[in-house]
Amino acid sequence: MFLLKEVSYKDILTIKNLHIPKQKITCIVGESGSGKTTLLRLLNRLTSYDSGEIFYQNQLIKDIDPVELRRNVVMLPQTPAIFSGTIKDNLLIGLKFSEKTMPTDQQLGDMLKLVHLKKDLDQDAEKLSGGEKQRVALGRVILMQPEVLLLDEPSSALDEETEHTIIEALVNYSKENKKTLIMVTHSTKLASEFADEIIKIKEGQFLRKEEVSK
Ligand SMILES: Nc1ncnc2c1ncn2[C@@H]1O[C@H](COP(=O)(O)OP(=O)(O)OP(=O)(O)O)[C@@H](O)[C@H]1O
């Protein structure tokens, strides 16, 4: 799905050769400051690399219209934005400028179930806890139904049990819907349980990739 060749960005990240497969779960692990977020941002051109090439579906990403690319490759940042309004408003905001049909309240309720949030759609989103906001934002990007989900520590504000439940639901959703999931995680335990492949980054260098046998 993605192929990176001799990619470098400032003195922050250098990747000689990396393939990220389609419709698989790929986890990116590494120490704080090693360049994990930078790698995700390169994949949907939120950050532009200085040299080398990145291909998405065999097409140079520099040749793809960035708006079009970001419609297919959606990133959930580490600290996602929550806007004033209800949970429903916040779930729908990612779809506002898309041509996709708006989900019904029933479908939005199902999304809340997927992200294990026991709240009503008309509740004030700004009053939610950090971990609840994170799950609303996760629901928002899933509703956009992109080909590729780039998730930067999607469960960092959750307790261990909720984290496991959410990641499991997310992985099942991705497999059932043939999505490509690329996720930064601090948890090597979660990575080895759920990932098909694990990318290890150290001090701005792609260290190695492990295929996880299940
Ligand atoms: N635009 C930028 N300009 C200068 N330095 C940057 C920029 N973006 C990131 N950095 C630096 O690059 C390094 C890698 O940052 P990055 O956010 O990719 O790390 P990370 O592995 O995601 O870290 P964490 O696990 O703490 O989120 C850090 O030292 C950071 O300060």
The ligand as a Gaussian input file, in Angstrom:
#p B3LYP/6-31G(d) Opt

LIG

0 1
 N        8.496000      20.150000      12.410000
 C        9.507000      19.837000      13.218000
 N       10.571000      20.648000      13.343000
 C       11.597000      20.327000      14.142000
 N       11.660000      19.214000      14.899000
 C       10.620000      18.364000      14.814000
 C        9.492000      18.624000      13.979000
 N        8.622000      17.593000      14.110000
 C        9.190000      16.738000      14.997000
 N       10.382000      17.193000      15.406000
 C       11.326000      16.476000      16.297000
 O       11.574000      15.227000      15.688000
 C       11.704000      14.189000      16.652000
 C       10.691000      13.084000      16.377000
 O        9.384000      13.548000      16.696000
 P        8.091000      12.632000      16.622000
 O        6.928000      13.441000      17.087000
 O        8.001000      12.039000      15.264000
 O        8.458000      11.498000      17.677000
 P        7.564000      10.331000      18.303000
 O        8.359000       9.076000      18.142000
 O        6.212000      10.349000      17.699000
 O        7.517000      10.739000      19.830000
 P        6.391000      10.499000      20.987000
 O        6.341000       9.010000      21.228000
 O        6.958000      11.233000      22.150000
 O        5.116000      11.063000      20.479000
 C       11.539000      14.866000      18.006000
 O       12.808000      15.112000      18.522000
 C       10.797000      16.163000      17.672000
 O       11.114000      17.168000      18.589000

